[in-house]
Amino acid sequence: MSSVLVLKTSTPKARKTHKCMFCGGNIEIGEKYKRDTCVFDGVLYDWVTHNECAKVASELEMYDDCDDGVDEDAFRENINEYVYQNHYDEELGDIAKDWQLPYHDLVKKILNELKSK
């Protein structure tokens, strides 16, 4: 079984707009972001994410028991699970209104919440 090998990690400032490979949101020009250069099954590629998305993946222990890394679907599933477990409104029968946000905004709210615990 192959696993992802990270060859290099950097945090450059974006010179063009990129798509975060975790949340799917835009990394805007001038924003610092995380870029990992990886190898999987002999294929070299870059994995580009918001710094916050990389941090929340680590904080929520998404990498535990995960040899192949975390893809966009697994990331979003973990974010959805966190929000559901912590911010489900029984009266509303849905996620609390202030937590119905795009993924990158949810990531920032989760990090703020974890910091305050």
DSSP file (Angstrom, degrees, kcal/mol; ACC not computed):
  #  RESIDUE AA STRUCTURE BP1 BP2  ACC     N-H-->O    O-->H-N    N-H-->O    O-->H-N    TCO  KAPPA ALPHA  PHI   PSI    X-CA   Y-CA   Z-CA
    1    1 A M              0   0    0      0, 0.0     2,-0.2     0, 0.0     0, 0.0   0.000 360.0 360.0 360.0 130.7    0.0    0.0    0.0
    2    2 A S        -     0   0    0     66,-0.0     2,-0.3    39,-0.0    38,-0.0  -0.523 360.0-162.9 -85.4 154.6    1.4    3.4   -1.0
    3    3 A S        -     0   0    0     -2,-0.2    38,-0.3    65,-0.1     2,-0.3  -0.935  30.8 -91.3-132.7 161.7    1.2    6.5    1.2
    4    4 A V        -     0   0    0     63,-1.6     2,-0.5    -2,-0.3    36,-0.2  -0.519  35.3-158.1 -72.4 133.1    1.6   10.2    0.5
    5    5 A L  E     -A   39   0A   0     34,-2.5    34,-2.1    -2,-0.3     2,-0.7  -0.969   6.6-148.0-113.6 119.8    5.1   11.4    0.9
    6    6 A V  E     +A   38   0A   0     -2,-0.5    32,-0.3    32,-0.2     3,-0.1  -0.794  17.7 178.3 -89.3 117.4    5.5   15.2    1.5
    7    7 A L  E     +     0   0A   0     30,-3.1     2,-0.3    -2,-0.7    31,-0.2   0.823  65.6   2.8 -86.3 -35.4    8.7   16.4    0.0
    8    8 A K  E     -A   37   0A   0     29,-1.4    29,-3.0     2,-0.0     2,-0.4  -0.992  56.0-160.2-156.0 142.3    8.5   20.1    0.8
    9    9 A T  E     +A   36   0A   0     -2,-0.3     2,-0.3    27,-0.2    27,-0.2  -0.992  19.6 166.3-125.6 134.7    6.1   22.4    2.6
   10   10 A S  E     -A   35   0A   0     25,-2.3    25,-2.8    -2,-0.4    -2,-0.0  -0.944  31.5-145.7-140.7 164.3    6.1   26.2    2.0
   11   11 A T        +     0   0    0     -2,-0.3    23,-0.2    23,-0.2    25,-0.0  -0.617  34.7 171.1-129.0  71.9    3.8   29.1    2.9
   12   12 A P        -     0   0    0      0, 0.0    21,-2.1     0, 0.0     2,-0.5  -0.217  38.2-108.1 -76.0 169.8    4.1   31.5   -0.1
   13   13 A K  B     -C   32   0B   0     19,-0.2    19,-0.2     1,-0.0     2,-0.1  -0.882  43.7-107.0 -96.9 130.1    2.0   34.6   -0.8
   14   14 A A        -     0   0    0     17,-2.6    16,-2.9    -2,-0.5     3,-0.1  -0.342  31.7-177.1 -63.8 128.3   -0.3   34.0   -3.7
   15   15 A R  S    S+     0   0    0     14,-0.2     2,-0.3     1,-0.1    -1,-0.2   0.510  78.9  18.5 -98.0 -10.5    0.6   35.8   -6.9
   16   16 A K  S    S-     0   0    0     12,-0.1     2,-0.3    11,-0.1    -1,-0.1  -0.939 100.6 -80.5-147.2 167.4   -2.6   34.5   -8.5
   17   17 A T        -     0   0    0     -2,-0.3     2,-0.3    -3,-0.1    11,-0.2  -0.543  48.3-173.9 -73.8 134.1   -5.9   33.1   -7.3
   18   18 A H  E     -D   27   0C   0      9,-2.1     9,-3.2    -2,-0.3     2,-0.5  -0.831  24.3-119.4-120.7 162.4   -5.7   29.5   -6.3
   19   19 A K  E     -D   26   0C   0     -2,-0.3     2,-0.3     7,-0.2     7,-0.2  -0.915  28.9-121.9-101.9 128.0   -8.5   27.0   -5.3
   20   20 A C     >  -     0   0    0      5,-3.2     4,-1.5    -2,-0.5    29,-0.2  -0.540  14.7-147.8 -66.8 126.9   -8.1   25.5   -1.8
   21   21 A M  T  4 S+     0   0    0     27,-3.0    51,-0.2    -2,-0.3    28,-0.2   0.502  92.8  45.2 -79.9  -3.0   -8.0   21.8   -2.3
   22   22 A F  T  4 S+     0   0    0     26,-0.2    54,-0.3     3,-0.1    -1,-0.1   0.842 128.2  16.8 -97.1 -62.2   -9.7   21.2    1.1
   23   23 A C  T  4 S-     0   0    0      2,-0.1    80,-0.3    52,-0.1    81,-0.2   0.665  91.1-128.3 -92.3 -16.4  -12.6   23.7    1.3
   24   24 A G     <  +     0   0    0     -4,-1.5    -3,-0.1     1,-0.3     2,-0.1   0.413  65.0 129.6  84.8  -3.3  -12.9   24.6   -2.4
   25   25 A G        -     0   0    0      1,-0.1    -5,-3.2    -6,-0.1    -1,-0.3  -0.294  64.4 -89.8 -79.9 168.7  -12.8   28.3   -1.7
   26   26 A N  E     -D   19   0C   0     -7,-0.2     2,-0.7    -3,-0.1    -7,-0.2  -0.582  20.9-148.0 -81.7 139.1  -10.5   30.9   -3.3
   27   27 A I  E     -D   18   0C   0     -9,-3.2    -9,-2.1    -2,-0.3     3,-0.1  -0.948  34.1-140.4 -98.7 113.3   -7.0   31.7   -2.0
   28   28 A E    >   -     0   0    0     -2,-0.7     3,-2.2   -11,-0.2   -14,-0.3  -0.327  22.3 -83.2 -83.3 157.8   -6.8   35.3   -3.1
   29   29 A I  T 3  S+     0   0    0      1,-0.3   -14,-0.2   -14,-0.1    -1,-0.1  -0.320 118.1  21.7 -54.7 132.2   -3.9   37.3   -4.5
   30   30 A G  T 3  S+     0   0    0    -16,-2.9     2,-0.3     1,-0.3    -1,-0.3   0.231  94.5 122.9  91.0 -12.7   -1.6   38.5   -1.6
   31   31 A E    <   -     0   0    0     -3,-2.2   -17,-2.6   -18,-0.1    -1,-0.3  -0.644  62.8-125.6 -83.6 135.6   -2.9   35.8    0.8
   32   32 A K  B     +C   13   0B   0     -2,-0.3    19,-0.6   -19,-0.2     2,-0.3  -0.604  39.3 170.9 -76.4 141.6   -0.4   33.5    2.5
   33   33 A Y  E     - B   0  50A   0    -21,-2.1     2,-0.5    -2,-0.3    17,-0.2  -0.891  34.3 -99.6-144.7 171.6   -1.3   29.8    1.9
   34   34 A K  E     - B   0  49A   0     15,-2.8    15,-2.5    -2,-0.3     2,-0.5  -0.855  30.7-174.9-102.4 131.6    0.2   26.3    2.4
   35   35 A R  E     -AB  10  48A   0    -25,-2.8   -25,-2.3    -2,-0.5     2,-0.5  -0.978   1.6-171.7-126.9 117.6    1.7   24.5   -0.5
   36   36 A D  E     -AB   9  47A   0     11,-2.5    11,-2.9    -2,-0.5     2,-0.6  -0.928  14.3-149.0-106.6 130.3    2.9   20.9    0.0
   37   37 A T  E     +AB   8  46A   0    -29,-3.0   -30,-3.1    -2,-0.5   -29,-1.4  -0.899  33.6 176.2 -96.4 120.9    4.9   19.2   -2.8
   38   38 A C  E     -AB   6  45A   0      7,-3.3     7,-2.3    -2,-0.6     2,-0.4  -0.758  29.7-146.0-126.9 164.1    4.0   15.5   -2.5
   39   39 A V  E     +AB   5  44A   0    -34,-2.1   -34,-2.5    -2,-0.2     2,-0.4  -1.000  18.9 171.2-130.2 133.1    4.5   12.1   -4.2
   40   40 A F  E >  S- B   0  43A   0      3,-2.1     3,-2.1    -2,-0.4   -36,-0.1  -0.966  74.7 -13.4-141.6 125.7    1.9    9.4   -4.3
   41   41 A D  T 3  S-     0   0    0     -2,-0.4     3,-0.1   -38,-0.3   -37,-0.1   0.859 129.8 -53.5  50.9  39.9    2.3    6.2   -6.4
   42   42 A G  T 3  S+     0   0    0      1,-0.2     2,-0.5     0, 0.0    -1,-0.3   0.484 111.4 123.7  78.9   2.7    5.2    7.8   -8.2
   43   43 A V  E <   -B   40   0A   0     -3,-2.1    -3,-2.1     2,-0.0     2,-0.4  -0.867  51.4-147.7-102.4 126.5    3.2   10.9   -9.2
   44   44 A L  E     +B   39   0A   0     -2,-0.5     2,-0.3    -5,-0.2    -5,-0.2  -0.761  31.8 151.7 -90.7 133.4    4.6   14.3   -8.1
   45   45 A Y  E     -B   38   0A   0     -7,-2.3    -7,-3.3    -2,-0.4     2,-0.4  -0.980  40.4-117.5-155.3 163.5    1.9   17.0   -7.3
   46   46 A D  E     -B   37   0A   0     -2,-0.3     2,-0.5    -9,-0.2    -9,-0.2  -0.890  16.7-155.0-106.2 138.9    1.3   20.2   -5.3
   47   47 A W  E     -B   36   0A   0    -11,-2.9   -11,-2.5    -2,-0.4     2,-0.5  -0.971  15.8-166.7-114.4 116.8   -1.4   20.3   -2.6
   48   48 A V  E     +B   35   0A   0     -2,-0.5   -27,-3.0   -13,-0.2     2,-0.3  -0.904  15.7 157.1-114.4 126.2   -2.6   23.9   -2.1
   49   49 A T  E     -B   34   0A   0    -15,-2.5   -15,-2.8    -2,-0.5     2,-0.1  -0.967  46.4 -94.3-143.5 158.1   -4.7   25.0    0.9
   50   50 A H  E  >  -B   33   0A   0     -2,-0.3     4,-2.0   -17,-0.2     5,-0.2  -0.440  40.0-122.0 -60.0 147.0   -5.7   27.9    3.0
   51   51 A N  H  > S+     0   0    0    -19,-0.6     4,-2.2     1,-0.2     5,-0.1   0.900 114.2  53.6 -58.7 -39.7   -3.5   28.0    6.1
   52   52 A E  H  > S+     0   0    0      1,-0.2     4,-2.7     2,-0.2    -1,-0.2   0.879 106.2  51.4 -64.4 -38.4   -6.6   27.9    8.2
   53   53 A C  H  > S+     0   0    0      2,-0.2     4,-1.9     1,-0.2    -1,-0.2   0.907 110.7  47.9 -66.5 -41.1   -7.9   24.7    6.5
   54   54 A A  H  X S+     0   0    0     -4,-2.0     4,-1.5     2,-0.2    -2,-0.2   0.901 113.3  49.4 -63.9 -39.9   -4.5   23.0    7.0
   55   55 A K  H  X S+     0   0    0     -4,-2.2     4,-2.9     1,-0.2    -2,-0.2   0.922 110.6  47.7 -67.0 -44.5   -4.6   24.0   10.7
   56   56 A V  H  X S+     0   0    0     -4,-2.7     4,-2.6     1,-0.2     6,-0.2   0.859 107.3  57.3 -67.8 -32.9   -8.2   22.8   11.3
   57   57 A A  H  <>S+     0   0    0     -4,-1.9     5,-2.9    -5,-0.2     6,-0.5   0.906 113.3  40.9 -60.8 -40.3   -7.4   19.5    9.6
   58   58 A S  H ><5S+     0   0    0     -4,-1.5     3,-1.5     3,-0.2    -2,-0.2   0.924 114.1  51.4 -72.0 -46.1   -4.6   19.0   12.1
   59   59 A E  H 3<5S+     0   0    0     -4,-2.9    -2,-0.2     1,-0.3    -3,-0.2   0.860 112.4  46.0 -60.9 -37.5   -6.6   20.4   15.1
   60   60 A L  T 3<5S-     0   0    0     -4,-2.6    -1,-0.3    -5,-0.2    -2,-0.2   0.322 112.8-122.1 -89.4   8.3   -9.6   18.0   14.4
   61   61 A E  T X 5 +     0   0    0     -3,-1.5     3,-0.9    -5,-0.1    -3,-0.2   0.845  56.3 154.9  57.3  40.6   -7.1   15.1   13.9
   62   62 A M  T 3 < +     0   0    0     -5,-2.9    -4,-0.1     1,-0.2    -1,-0.1   0.744  67.3  59.1 -68.3 -22.8   -8.2   14.4   10.4
   63   63 A Y  T >  S+     0   0    0     -6,-0.5     3,-1.3    -5,-0.1    -1,-0.2   0.635  77.2 112.0 -83.8 -13.4   -4.8   12.8    9.5
   64   64 A D  T <  S+     0   0    0     -3,-0.9     3,-0.1     1,-0.3     0, 0.0  -0.363  91.9   2.5 -62.1 136.4   -5.0   10.2   12.2
   65   65 A D  T 3  S+     0   0    0      1,-0.1     2,-0.4    -2,-0.1    -1,-0.3   0.855 103.3 120.8  56.0  39.2   -5.4    6.7   10.7
   66   66 A C    X   +     0   0    0     -3,-1.3     3,-0.8     1,-0.1    -1,-0.1  -0.784  30.5 169.4-137.6  90.5   -5.1    8.1    7.2
   67   67 A D  T 3  S+     0   0    0     -2,-0.4   -63,-1.6     1,-0.2    -1,-0.1   0.821  80.4  51.2 -70.8 -31.9   -2.2    6.8    5.1
   68   68 A D  T 3  S-     0   0    0      1,-0.3    -1,-0.2   -65,-0.2   -65,-0.1   0.356 110.8-116.6 -90.9   6.5   -3.4    8.3    1.8
   69   69 A G    <   -     0   0    0     -3,-0.8     2,-0.5    -6,-0.2    -1,-0.3  -0.253  39.0 -63.7  85.1-178.9   -3.9   11.9    3.2
   70   70 A V        -     0   0    0     -3,-0.1     2,-0.1    -2,-0.1    -7,-0.1  -0.935  49.6-161.4-111.1 123.8   -7.1   13.8    3.5
   71   71 A D     >  -     0   0    0     -2,-0.5     4,-2.5     1,-0.1     5,-0.2  -0.416  38.1 -92.2 -96.7 178.8   -9.0   14.8    0.3
   72   72 A E  H  > S+     0   0    0      1,-0.2     4,-2.6     2,-0.2     5,-0.2   0.882 124.2  50.6 -58.5 -42.4  -11.6   17.4   -0.2
   73   73 A D  H  > S+     0   0    0      2,-0.2     4,-2.4     1,-0.2    -1,-0.2   0.930 112.3  45.3 -64.2 -45.8  -14.5   15.0    0.4
   74   74 A A  H  > S+     0   0    0      2,-0.2     4,-2.2     1,-0.2    -1,-0.2   0.886 113.0  52.1 -65.2 -38.4  -13.1   13.7    3.7
   75   75 A F  H  X S+     0   0    0     -4,-2.5     4,-2.3     2,-0.2    -2,-0.2   0.956 112.1  44.4 -61.3 -51.1  -12.3   17.3    4.8
   76   76 A R  H  X S+     0   0    0     -4,-2.6     4,-2.9   -54,-0.3     5,-0.2   0.880 111.3  54.1 -63.7 -38.1  -15.8   18.5    4.2
   77   77 A E  H  X S+     0   0    0     -4,-2.4     4,-2.4    -5,-0.2    -1,-0.2   0.916 109.7  47.8 -61.0 -43.3  -17.3   15.5    5.8
   78   78 A N  H  X S+     0   0    0     -4,-2.2     4,-2.3     2,-0.2    -2,-0.2   0.894 112.7  48.4 -64.8 -41.0  -15.2   16.2    9.0
   79   79 A I  H  X S+     0   0    0     -4,-2.3     4,-2.5     2,-0.2     5,-0.2   0.939 112.5  48.4 -64.6 -46.7  -16.2   19.8    9.0
   80   80 A N  H  X S+     0   0    0     -4,-2.9     4,-2.7     1,-0.2    -2,-0.2   0.908 111.5  50.3 -59.4 -42.7  -19.9   18.9    8.6
   81   81 A E  H  X S+     0   0    0     -4,-2.4     4,-2.8    -5,-0.2    -1,-0.2   0.915 110.3  49.5 -62.9 -44.2  -19.6   16.4   11.4
   82   82 A Y  H  X S+     0   0    0     -4,-2.3     4,-2.0     2,-0.2     5,-0.2   0.943 113.8  45.5 -59.8 -48.2  -18.0   18.9   13.7
   83   83 A V  H  X S+     0   0    0     -4,-2.5     4,-2.7     1,-0.2    -2,-0.2   0.918 114.1  48.8 -64.0 -43.5  -20.7   21.5   13.0
   84   84 A Y  H  X S+     0   0    0     -4,-2.7     4,-0.7    -5,-0.2    -1,-0.2   0.931 114.0  45.6 -61.7 -46.2  -23.5   19.0   13.4
   85   85 A Q  H  < S+     0   0    0     -4,-2.8    -1,-0.2    -5,-0.2    -2,-0.2   0.820 126.2  29.4 -67.7 -31.0  -22.2   17.6   16.7
   86   86 A N  H  < S+     0   0    0     -4,-2.0    -2,-0.2    -5,-0.2    -1,-0.2   0.616 129.3  30.7-106.8 -15.2  -21.6   21.0   18.2
   87   87 A H  H  < S+     0   0    0     -4,-2.7     9,-3.0    -5,-0.2     2,-0.5   0.034  71.4 135.1-140.6  30.5  -24.1   23.4   16.6
   88   88 A Y  E  <  -E   95   0D   0     -4,-0.7     2,-0.8     7,-0.2     7,-0.2  -0.710  45.1-145.6 -80.7 130.5  -27.3   21.4   15.8
   89   89 A D  E  >> -E   94   0D   0      5,-3.0     4,-2.5    -2,-0.5     5,-1.3  -0.864   9.3-165.7-101.6 106.0  -30.3   23.4   16.9
   90   90 A E  T  45S+     0   0    0     -2,-0.8    -1,-0.2     1,-0.2     5,-0.0   0.885  89.8  51.8 -57.9 -41.7  -33.0   21.0   18.1
   91   91 A E  T  45S+     0   0    0      1,-0.2    -1,-0.2    -3,-0.1    -2,-0.0   0.891 116.1  39.6 -64.1 -40.0  -35.7   23.7   18.0
   92   92 A L  T  45S-     0   0    0      2,-0.2    -1,-0.2    -3,-0.1    -2,-0.2   0.779 100.0-136.6 -78.3 -29.0  -34.8   24.6   14.4
   93   93 A G  T  <5S+     0   0    0     -4,-2.5     2,-0.3     1,-0.3    -3,-0.2   0.770  77.5  63.8  74.2  26.3  -34.3   21.0   13.4
   94   94 A D  E   <S-E   89   0D   0     -5,-1.3    -5,-3.0    -7,-0.1    -1,-0.3  -0.912 102.3 -54.5-160.2 178.8  -31.2   22.0   11.5
   95   95 A I  E    S-E   88   0D   0     -2,-0.3    -7,-0.2    -7,-0.2     5,-0.1  -0.446  73.7 -88.3 -64.7 141.2  -27.7   23.5   12.0
   96   96 A A    >   -     0   0    0     -9,-3.0     3,-2.4   -13,-0.2     4,-0.2  -0.235  38.6-118.3 -52.5 139.9  -27.8   26.8   13.9
   97   97 A K  G >  S+     0   0    0      1,-0.3     3,-1.7     2,-0.2    -1,-0.1   0.843 112.4  57.8 -53.0 -40.8  -28.3   29.7   11.4
   98   98 A D  G 3  S+     0   0    0      1,-0.3    -1,-0.3     3,-0.0    -2,-0.1   0.513 105.8  52.3 -73.7  -1.0  -25.0   31.4   12.3
   99   99 A W  G <  S+     0   0    0     -3,-2.4     2,-1.4   -12,-0.1    -1,-0.3   0.277  78.5  99.6-112.4   7.2  -23.2   28.1   11.3
  100  100 A Q    <   +     0   0    0     -3,-1.7    -1,-0.1    -4,-0.2    -3,-0.0  -0.691  61.3 125.9 -93.4  82.8  -24.8   27.8    7.9
  101  101 A L        -     0   0    0     -2,-1.4    -2,-0.0     1,-0.1     5,-0.0  -0.828  68.4 -78.2-134.9 164.6  -21.7   29.2    6.1
  102  102 A P     >  -     0   0    0      0, 0.0     4,-2.2     0, 0.0     3,-0.4  -0.314  54.8-103.9 -60.4 155.7  -19.3   28.4    3.2
  103  103 A Y  H  > S+     0   0    0    -80,-0.3     4,-2.7     1,-0.2     5,-0.2   0.860 118.4  52.8 -55.3 -43.9  -16.6   26.0    4.3
  104  104 A H  H  > S+     0   0    0      1,-0.2     4,-1.9     2,-0.2    -1,-0.2   0.894 111.0  48.0 -63.9 -37.4  -13.7   28.5    4.7
  105  105 A D  H  > S+     0   0    0     -3,-0.4     4,-2.1     2,-0.2    -1,-0.2   0.889 111.2  51.1 -67.6 -38.5  -15.9   30.6    6.9
  106  106 A L  H  X S+     0   0    0     -4,-2.2     4,-2.9     2,-0.2    -2,-0.2   0.911 107.0  54.3 -61.5 -42.4  -16.8   27.5    9.0
  107  107 A V  H  X S+     0   0    0     -4,-2.7     4,-2.5     1,-0.2    -2,-0.2   0.922 108.7  47.8 -58.0 -46.4  -13.1   26.7    9.3
  108  108 A K  H  X S+     0   0    0     -4,-1.9     4,-2.1     1,-0.2    -1,-0.2   0.895 112.6  49.0 -64.1 -39.8  -12.4   30.1   10.7
  109  109 A K  H  X S+     0   0    0     -4,-2.1     4,-2.4     2,-0.2    -2,-0.2   0.905 111.0  50.3 -65.4 -41.1  -15.3   29.8   13.2
  110  110 A I  H  X S+     0   0    0     -4,-2.9     4,-2.9     2,-0.2     5,-0.2   0.934 110.0  49.7 -62.8 -45.7  -14.2   26.4   14.3
  111  111 A L  H  X S+     0   0    0     -4,-2.5     4,-2.2     1,-0.2    -1,-0.2   0.910 111.7  48.8 -61.4 -41.6  -10.6   27.6   14.9
  112  112 A N  H  X S+     0   0    0     -4,-2.1     4,-1.5     1,-0.2    -1,-0.2   0.907 112.6  48.7 -62.2 -41.2  -11.9   30.5   16.9
  113  113 A E  H  X S+     0   0    0     -4,-2.4     4,-0.5     1,-0.2    -2,-0.2   0.914 111.7  48.0 -65.5 -43.5  -14.1   28.2   18.9
  114  114 A L  H >< S+     0   0    0     -4,-2.9     3,-0.8     1,-0.2    -1,-0.2   0.864 109.4  54.4 -65.1 -35.7  -11.3   25.7   19.6
  115  115 A K  H 3< S+     0   0    0     -4,-2.2    -1,-0.2     1,-0.2    -2,-0.2   0.851 106.7  51.4 -65.6 -34.2   -9.0   28.5   20.6
  116  116 A S  H 3<        0   0    0     -4,-1.5    -1,-0.2     1,-0.2    -2,-0.2   0.543 360.0 360.0 -83.4  -6.1  -11.5   29.7   23.2
  117  117 A K    <<        0   0    0     -3,-0.8    -1,-0.2    -4,-0.5    -2,-0.1   0.471 360.0 360.0 -81.5 360.0  -11.9   26.3   24.8
